[in-house]
Amino acid sequence: MQSTLAVAALFPIGRFPGKSRWHETDLFLSKGSPFLPSVPVRHAVTFSLLAVCSSASAAAADGVAFFENKVRPLLVKHCYECHSQEAGKRKGGLLLDRKEGWQIGGDAGPALIPGAPAGSLLMHSVNYEDEKLQMPPKSRLKPEEVRVFEQWIAMGAPDPRTAALAEVVKKKTIDFAAARQGWAFRPLTKEPLPAVKQKDWPRKELDTFILAELEAKNLTPATDADPRTLMRRLSYDLTGLPPAAFDLAGTPDLPGYIEKLLNSPQFGEKWGRYWLDLARYADSNGGDRNYTFYQAWRYRNYVIDAFNRDQSYYEFIREQLAGDLMAAGNIEQRRRQMIATTFLALGPKMLTERDKEKLHLDTADEQIDTIGRAFLGLTIGCARCHDHKFDPFSQQDYYALAGFFRSTEVVMGTRNGCVNVASWVEQALPQPEPAMTELATKVERLELVMRLKVERDFMAKVGGKMSLKNLPLAGVICDESDAELVGDWKQS
């Protein structure tokens, strides 16, 4: 019977290799078989196909019955509250009230793989294998309920619910072509000047737009301010300080006064504050351990100096993102570039986070979020968990950026000898050669003084009975799980 079916499956009924036409005579199974009657092959195949179809239909019916009796009640009881169209909720972008819902899946992809329970996200979540993905979130399923889902997926996840997803709840994708038409993403264009009635009032093209808005609201422009009033306004706007009395005395020179204000140190102090707010500048970490950023003032002065030097915005951005990787013409420029990268190290960080990999990823996330807000005016940090809901920024874009910033060392090691309390990376600024030589000499002297003090205190403690080879040495705390121990060490 098996050989007959194999032949029938490979070749047309009654046709064999080497034959060029259909045989008119029927081929029979062996008459010598004690179990099978003499049945034509074509009839045997027909009967076999009918049996297979009947068996498949029965299996499908059993699968549907299993779903209706076992699986659907569990979905209704534990899942529909947050993942059904009727409840009006689609948490995580996932619907479980129809087959197409789990096939398309949510933000993390298809909910299950028919025939593969071990590789299905549904089993991963109901087994509580990940503390961040546990379903149902309020109470864990009973073991027998988990086995129902496992058995259902293993049999191919039969599901008779054929209702299609409504268009309003289908998973949305970003239409980048349409997004580029948004006003914020189009290049600047020169707009035509609006028509105005009082044509002699505008002095610059910008005045025409202001006047058009005033006339649209039936308003008239105010009269020109006198020179001293303008000087007072300019002083507050450019430096945040009132004008000096001697500046207001005598004949006003507005162009000269403006240049004086722009060249004053107070100009950078006034306008640099706005950038320091964007850069989340502070003199301490904040977060769980509010350690002091002893060198943060250098970045503050760098920003003030950049405004006062009228540095190009392009270079201003490059230095803060990658100043340590840029070429420098002299030591002073190199110092400025390294200080600029403090931009990446600022901001609150959870230094006591025991999961160091999470700390690194959280640090990269904070950097990406700050860069999006400061440089792009976008909240791209939202894309850490899903495609952005409003801006054309996908989760894939986010992790492409995260790859760059994860490779940047910002926090590492320990702080003040506290185990599991991370610290930020500090690097010595380059110094002119004479200063470097003097600094190296001071360091050598300090190390010698510390060594002599340790030896003296140790000998006083043991009464000179122990060898100096047994001196207690400074210990090393390592919180990297993949660190390799090399050389001779002793437990401290």
C-alpha positions as CSV (number, residue, x, y, z in Angstrom):
1,M,0.0,0.0,0.0
2,Q,2.8,2.4,0.9
3,S,4.7,1.7,-2.3
4,T,1.5,2.1,-4.3
5,L,0.8,5.5,-2.8
6,A,4.4,6.6,-3.4
7,V,4.2,5.8,-7.0
8,A,0.9,7.5,-7.3
9,A,2.3,10.6,-5.7
10,L,5.3,10.8,-8.0
11,F,3.7,10.0,-11.3
12,P,0.2,10.3,-12.9
13,I,-2.0,7.3,-12.2
14,G,-1.2,4.5,-14.6
15,R,1.9,6.2,-16.0
16,F,5.5,5.2,-15.3
17,P,8.9,6.3,-16.4
18,G,9.7,5.2,-19.9
19,K,6.0,5.1,-20.9
20,S,4.7,7.6,-23.4
21,R,1.0,7.0,-23.1
22,W,-1.6,6.1,-20.6
23,H,-2.2,2.4,-19.9
24,E,-5.6,1.3,-20.6
25,T,-5.4,-1.6,-18.2
26,D,-5.7,-1.1,-14.4
27,L,-2.8,-1.9,-12.2
28,F,-3.7,-4.1,-9.2
29,L,-2.2,-4.5,-5.8
30,S,-0.6,-7.8,-5.1
31,K,-3.3,-10.6,-4.9
32,G,-1.0,-12.4,-2.6
33,S,-1.6,-9.9,0.2
34,P,-3.7,-11.5,3.0
35,F,-4.9,-8.1,4.1
36,L,-5.8,-6.3,1.0
37,P,-8.3,-7.2,-1.7
38,S,-7.5,-6.9,-5.4
39,V,-8.3,-3.2,-5.9
40,P,-7.2,-1.0,-8.8
41,V,-4.4,1.4,-8.0
42,R,-6.5,4.4,-9.1
43,H,-9.2,3.3,-6.7
44,A,-6.8,2.7,-3.9
45,V,-5.3,6.1,-4.3
46,T,-8.8,7.7,-4.3
47,F,-9.7,5.9,-1.2
48,S,-6.4,7.0,0.5
49,L,-6.9,10.6,-0.5
50,L,-10.4,10.5,0.9
51,A,-9.1,9.0,4.1
52,V,-6.4,11.7,4.4
53,C,-8.9,14.5,3.7
54,S,-11.3,13.0,6.2
55,S,-8.5,12.8,8.8
56,A,-7.4,16.4,8.2
57,S,-11.0,17.6,8.5
58,A,-11.3,15.7,11.8
59,A,-8.1,17.2,13.0
60,A,-9.2,20.7,12.0
61,A,-12.5,20.2,13.8
62,D,-10.7,19.0,16.9
63,G,-8.4,22.0,16.8
64,V,-11.4,24.4,16.5
65,A,-13.1,22.6,19.3
66,F,-10.0,22.8,21.5
67,F,-9.8,26.6,20.8
68,E,-13.4,27.2,21.6
69,N,-13.5,25.1,24.7
70,K,-10.0,25.8,26.1
71,V,-8.3,28.8,24.6
72,R,-11.0,31.3,23.9
73,P,-12.2,31.3,27.5
74,L,-8.7,32.1,28.7
75,L,-8.3,34.9,26.2
76,V,-11.6,36.4,27.3
77,K,-10.8,36.1,31.0
78,H,-7.2,37.3,31.0
79,C,-6.4,39.2,27.8
80,Y,-9.5,40.9,26.3
81,E,-9.5,43.6,28.9
82,C,-6.3,45.2,27.4
83,H,-6.1,43.6,24.0
84,S,-9.5,43.7,22.3
85,Q,-11.3,46.1,20.0
86,E,-14.5,45.9,22.1
87,A,-12.6,47.1,25.2
88,G,-11.2,49.9,23.1
89,K,-7.6,49.0,24.2
90,R,-4.7,47.8,22.2
91,K,-1.8,47.9,24.7
92,G,1.5,47.3,23.1
93,G,-0.2,47.5,19.7
94,L,-1.6,44.0,20.2
95,L,-5.1,42.7,19.6
96,L,-6.0,39.1,20.7
97,D,-9.7,39.1,19.9
98,R,-9.2,37.9,16.3
99,K,-6.7,35.7,14.4
100,E,-5.3,38.6,12.4
101,G,-4.5,40.4,15.6
102,W,-1.9,37.9,16.9
103,Q,-0.7,37.2,13.3
104,I,0.2,40.9,12.7
105,G,1.2,41.3,16.4
106,G,2.1,44.4,18.3
107,D,5.1,46.6,18.8
108,A,7.3,43.5,19.4
109,G,6.1,41.6,16.4
110,P,3.8,38.5,16.0
111,A,2.5,37.2,19.3
112,L,3.1,33.6,18.4
113,I,4.6,31.2,15.9
114,P,2.2,28.3,15.0
115,G,3.8,25.0,15.8
116,A,6.6,26.6,17.8
117,P,5.7,27.3,21.4
118,A,9.3,27.8,22.6
119,G,9.8,30.6,20.0
120,S,6.5,32.3,20.6
121,L,6.4,35.6,22.4
122,L,3.1,34.6,24.0
123,M,4.7,31.7,25.9
124,H,7.6,33.9,26.8
125,S,5.3,36.3,28.5
126,V,2.9,33.9,30.3
127,N,5.9,32.0,31.6
128,Y,7.2,35.2,33.2
129,E,10.7,34.6,31.7
130,D,11.3,38.4,31.5
131,E,10.6,40.7,34.4
132,K,9.7,43.4,32.0
133,L,7.2,41.3,29.9
134,Q,4.9,39.4,32.2
135,M,1.3,38.6,31.1
136,P,-1.2,38.8,32.6
137,P,0.6,41.6,34.6
138,K,-1.6,41.4,37.7
139,S,-1.6,37.6,38.4
140,R,0.3,34.7,36.8
141,L,-1.6,32.0,35.0
142,K,-2.1,28.6,36.6
143,P,0.3,25.9,35.3
144,E,-2.6,24.0,33.6
145,E,-3.7,27.3,31.8
146,V,-0.1,27.8,30.5
147,R,-0.1,24.2,29.2
148,V,-3.4,25.0,27.3
149,F,-1.6,27.8,25.4
150,E,1.4,25.6,24.8
151,Q,-0.7,22.8,23.4
152,W,-2.7,25.1,21.2
153,I,0.4,26.7,19.7
154,A,2.0,23.2,19.2
155,M,-1.0,22.0,17.2
156,G,-0.7,25.0,14.8
157,A,-2.8,27.6,16.7
158,P,-6.1,26.8,15.1
159,D,-8.3,29.9,15.3
160,P,-11.7,30.2,13.6
161,R,-12.0,34.0,14.3
162,T,-11.7,35.3,10.8
163,A,-12.9,38.9,11.5
164,A,-10.4,41.4,9.9
165,L,-8.8,44.2,11.8
166,A,-10.7,47.5,11.5
167,E,-8.6,50.0,9.6
168,V,-8.5,52.3,12.7
169,V,-6.8,49.7,14.8
170,K,-4.3,48.3,12.3
171,K,-0.7,48.9,13.3
172,K,0.5,52.2,11.9
173,T,3.7,52.7,10.0
174,I,5.5,56.0,9.4
175,D,4.9,57.5,6.0
176,F,8.2,59.2,5.6
177,A,7.3,60.7,2.2
178,A,4.3,62.5,3.8
179,A,6.2,63.5,6.9
180,R,8.8,65.3,4.7
181,Q,6.0,67.7,3.7
182,G,5.6,69.0,7.2
183,W,6.7,72.6,7.6
184,A,9.4,71.7,10.1
185,F,11.1,69.4,7.6
186,R,11.0,71.5,4.5
187,P,13.9,73.7,3.4
188,L,13.5,77.4,4.0
189,T,12.0,79.4,1.2
190,K,11.6,83.1,0.6
191,E,8.0,84.0,1.1
192,P,6.4,86.9,-0.9
193,L,5.8,90.1,1.0
194,P,2.2,90.5,2.2
195,A,0.2,93.5,1.0
196,V,-0.1,96.4,3.5
197,K,-1.8,99.7,3.5
198,Q,0.8,101.9,5.4
199,K,3.5,101.3,2.8
200,D,5.9,104.0,4.3
201,W,6.1,102.3,7.7
202,P,8.2,99.2,7.0
203,R,12.0,99.8,7.0
204,K,13.0,96.2,6.5
205,E,11.1,93.3,4.9
206,L,10.4,91.8,8.3
207,D,8.5,94.9,9.2
208,T,6.1,94.2,6.4
209,F,5.0,90.9,8.0
210,I,4.6,92.6,11.4
211,L,2.5,95.4,9.9
212,A,0.3,92.9,8.0
213,E,-0.6,91.2,11.2
214,L,-1.3,94.5,12.9
215,E,-3.6,95.7,10.1
216,A,-5.4,92.3,10.1
217,K,-6.4,93.0,13.7
218,N,-7.2,96.7,13.0
219,L,-4.2,97.8,15.0
220,T,-1.7,100.6,14.2
221,P,2.0,100.5,15.1
222,A,3.3,102.3,18.1
223,T,5.4,105.4,17.7
224,D,9.2,105.0,17.6
225,A,10.9,104.9,21.0
226,D,13.4,107.6,21.8
227,P,17.2,106.6,21.6
228,R,17.7,106.3,25.4
229,T,14.7,104.0,25.7
230,L,16.1,101.9,22.9
231,M,19.5,101.8,24.7
232,R,17.8,100.6,27.8
233,R,15.9,97.8,26.0
234,L,19.0,96.8,24.1
235,S,21.0,96.5,27.3
236,Y,18.5,94.2,29.0
237,D,18.0,92.1,25.8
238,L,21.7,91.6,25.1
239,T,23.3,91.5,28.6
240,G,20.4,91.1,31.0
241,L,21.7,94.2,32.8
242,P,20.5,97.9,32.9
243,P,22.6,100.4,31.0
244,A,25.4,102.3,32.8
245,A,24.5,105.9,33.6
246,F,27.5,107.3,31.6
247,D,26.2,105.4,28.5
248,L,23.0,107.3,28.6
249,A,24.7,110.6,29.0
250,G,25.6,112.7,26.0
251,T,24.6,112.1,22.4
252,P,23.3,108.5,21.9
253,D,25.3,106.4,19.4
254,L,23.0,103.4,18.8
255,P,25.3,101.5,16.4
256,G,28.3,102.0,18.6
257,Y,26.4,101.0,21.7
258,I,25.1,97.8,20.1
259,E,28.7,96.8,19.2
260,K,29.8,97.5,22.8
261,L,27.1,95.3,24.2
262,L,27.9,92.5,21.8
263,N,31.6,92.6,22.7
264,S,31.0,92.6,26.4
265,P,31.5,89.4,28.5
266,Q,28.0,89.8,29.8
267,F,26.6,89.0,26.3
268,G,27.9,85.4,26.5
269,E,26.8,85.1,30.1
270,K,23.3,86.2,29.3
271,W,22.7,84.2,26.1
272,G,24.9,81.2,27.1
273,R,22.4,80.5,29.9
274,Y,19.7,79.4,27.3
275,W,22.1,76.8,25.9
276,L,23.1,75.6,29.3
277,D,19.5,74.9,30.0
278,L,19.2,72.8,26.9
279,A,22.4,71.0,27.8
280,R,20.9,70.2,31.3
281,Y,23.9,71.9,32.9
282,A,24.3,71.5,36.7
283,D,27.1,71.5,39.2
284,S,26.1,68.0,40.5
285,N,24.7,64.7,39.2
286,G,21.2,64.8,40.8
287,G,19.6,61.4,40.6
288,D,20.2,58.9,43.3
289,R,23.7,60.1,44.3
290,N,24.0,63.9,44.0
291,Y,27.8,63.9,43.6
292,T,29.4,67.2,42.7
293,F,30.7,67.8,39.1
294,Y,33.9,69.5,40.2
295,Q,34.9,70.4,36.7
296,A,31.5,71.3,35.2
297,W,32.4,75.0,35.4
298,R,34.8,74.5,32.6
299,Y,31.9,73.6,30.2
300,R,30.0,76.6,31.5
301,N,32.9,78.9,30.6
302,Y,33.3,77.1,27.2
303,V,29.7,77.9,26.3
304,I,30.0,81.6,27.4
305,D,33.3,81.9,25.4
306,A,31.7,80.3,22.3
307,F,29.0,83.0,22.3
308,N,31.4,85.8,22.9
309,R,33.8,84.5,20.2
310,D,30.8,84.3,17.8
311,Q,31.8,80.7,17.1
312,S,30.0,79.0,14.2
313,Y,27.0,76.9,15.2
314,Y,28.3,74.1,13.1
315,E,31.6,73.9,15.0
316,F,29.8,74.4,18.2
317,I,27.7,71.3,17.7
318,R,30.6,69.2,16.4
319,E,32.8,70.0,19.4
320,Q,30.2,69.0,21.9
321,L,29.4,65.7,20.1
322,A,32.9,64.6,19.0
323,G,35.4,67.2,20.2
324,D,37.8,64.5,21.4
325,L,37.9,63.0,17.9
326,M,38.6,66.2,16.0
327,A,42.0,67.4,14.9
328,A,43.4,70.3,16.8
329,G,45.9,72.9,15.7
330,N,47.3,73.7,19.1
331,I,47.0,72.7,22.8
332,E,44.5,75.5,23.5
333,Q,42.1,74.3,20.8
334,R,42.5,70.7,22.0
335,R,41.6,71.7,25.5
336,R,38.5,73.5,24.3
337,Q,37.4,70.5,22.2
338,M,37.8,68.1,25.1
339,I,35.9,70.4,27.5
340,A,33.1,70.7,25.0
341,T,32.4,66.9,25.2
342,T,31.2,67.5,28.8
343,F,27.9,68.0,27.0
344,L,27.6,64.2,26.8
345,A,28.5,63.6,30.5
346,L,26.1,66.1,32.1
347,G,22.6,65.2,33.2
348,P,21.3,63.0,36.0
349,K,22.4,59.4,36.1
350,M,21.4,56.5,38.4
351,L,25.0,55.8,39.6
352,T,23.8,53.0,42.0
353,E,22.2,51.0,39.3
354,R,23.5,47.4,39.9
355,D,22.8,46.3,36.3
356,K,25.8,48.1,34.7
357,E,24.6,47.3,31.1
358,K,21.3,49.0,31.9
359,L,23.2,52.0,33.3
360,H,25.1,52.3,30.0
361,L,21.9,52.0,27.9
362,D,20.1,54.5,30.1
363,T,23.0,56.9,29.8
364,A,22.9,56.5,26.0
365,D,19.1,57.1,26.1
366,E,19.5,60.3,28.1
367,Q,22.1,61.5,25.6
368,I,19.9,60.7,22.6
369,D,16.9,62.5,24.2
370,T,19.0,65.6,24.9
371,I,20.4,65.7,21.4
372,G,17.0,65.4,19.9
373,R,15.6,68.2,22.0
374,A,18.6,70.5,21.7
375,F,19.7,70.1,18.1
376,L,16.5,68.8,16.3
377,G,13.6,70.0,18.4
378,L,12.3,66.4,18.4
379,T,11.5,64.1,21.3
380,I,13.3,61.2,19.7
381,G,13.7,59.5,23.1
382,C,10.1,58.2,22.7
383,A,11.4,55.8,20.0
384,R,13.2,53.7,22.6
385,C,10.1,51.7,23.0
386,H,8.1,52.2,19.8
387,D,8.0,54.2,16.5
388,H,7.4,57.8,17.3
389,K,3.7,58.6,17.4
390,F,3.9,62.0,15.8
391,D,7.4,62.7,14.4
392,P,8.9,60.7,11.5
393,F,11.4,58.8,13.7
394,S,11.3,55.1,13.9
395,Q,12.5,52.7,16.6
396,Q,15.1,51.5,14.1
397,D,16.4,55.0,13.8
398,Y,16.7,55.3,17.6
399,Y,18.8,52.2,18.0
400,A,21.0,53.2,15.1
401,L,21.8,56.3,17.1
402,A,22.1,54.2,20.3
403,G,24.8,52.1,18.7
404,F,27.0,55.2,18.4
405,F,26.5,56.5,22.0
406,R,26.6,53.1,23.6
407,S,30.3,52.9,22.4
408,T,31.0,56.2,24.3
409,E,32.4,55.7,27.8
410,V,30.7,58.1,30.1
411,V,30.2,56.2,33.4
412,M,32.3,53.4,34.6
413,G,34.2,52.1,37.7
414,T,33.3,53.1,41.2
415,R,33.0,56.3,43.2
416,N,34.8,57.0,46.5
417,G,35.4,53.3,47.0
418,C,31.7,52.5,47.1
419,V,30.9,49.1,45.5
420,N,28.3,49.3,42.8
421,V,28.3,53.1,42.8
422,A,29.5,54.1,39.3
423,S,31.5,57.2,38.5
424,W,31.9,59.4,35.4
425,V,35.0,59.3,33.2
426,E,37.5,62.1,33.7
427,Q,40.5,62.8,31.5
428,A,43.4,65.1,32.1
429,L,43.5,68.2,29.9
430,P,46.6,68.6,27.8
431,Q,49.1,71.1,29.2
432,P,52.1,72.9,27.7
433,E,55.3,71.0,28.0
434,P,56.8,73.1,30.9
435,A,53.5,72.7,32.9
436,M,53.4,69.0,32.2
437,T,56.9,68.5,33.5
438,E,56.1,70.5,36.7
439,L,52.9,68.5,37.2
440,A,54.6,65.1,36.8
441,T,57.2,66.2,39.4
442,K,54.4,67.1,41.9
443,V,52.7,63.8,41.3
444,E,55.9,61.8,41.9
445,R,56.5,63.7,45.2
446,L,52.9,63.1,46.4
447,E,53.2,59.4,45.6
448,L,56.5,59.2,47.5
449,V,55.0,61.0,50.5
450,M,52.0,58.6,50.5
451,R,54.2,55.6,50.3
452,L,56.5,56.7,53.1
453,K,53.4,57.4,55.3
454,V,51.9,54.0,54.6
455,E,55.3,52.3,55.5
456,R,55.7,54.3,58.7
457,D,52.2,53.6,59.9
458,F,52.5,49.9,59.1
459,M,55.8,49.5,60.9
460,A,54.5,51.3,63.9
461,K,51.5,49.0,64.0
462,V,53.4,45.7,63.8
463,G,56.4,46.8,65.8
464,G,58.8,46.2,63.0
465,K,58.3,42.4,63.2
466,M,56.9,42.0,59.7
467,S,58.6,42.4,56.3
468,L,57.7,45.4,54.2
469,K,56.8,42.9,51.5
470,N,53.6,42.3,53.5
471,L,52.5,45.9,53.3
472,P,48.8,46.3,52.6
473,L,48.4,47.5,49.1
474,A,45.6,49.5,47.6
475,G,42.7,47.3,46.5
476,V,40.9,47.3,43.1
477,I,37.1,47.1,42.8
478,C,35.8,45.7,39.5
479,D,32.1,45.6,38.7
480,E,32.4,44.3,35.1
481,S,31.1,40.8,35.0
482,D,33.3,39.8,32.0
483,A,36.5,41.1,33.5
484,E,39.4,38.6,33.4
485,L,41.9,38.2,36.3
486,V,45.5,38.3,35.1
487,G,48.6,38.0,37.3
488,D,49.0,37.3,41.1
489,W,46.4,38.9,43.3
490,K,45.5,38.5,46.9
491,Q,42.1,38.9,48.6
492,S,41.8,42.3,50.3
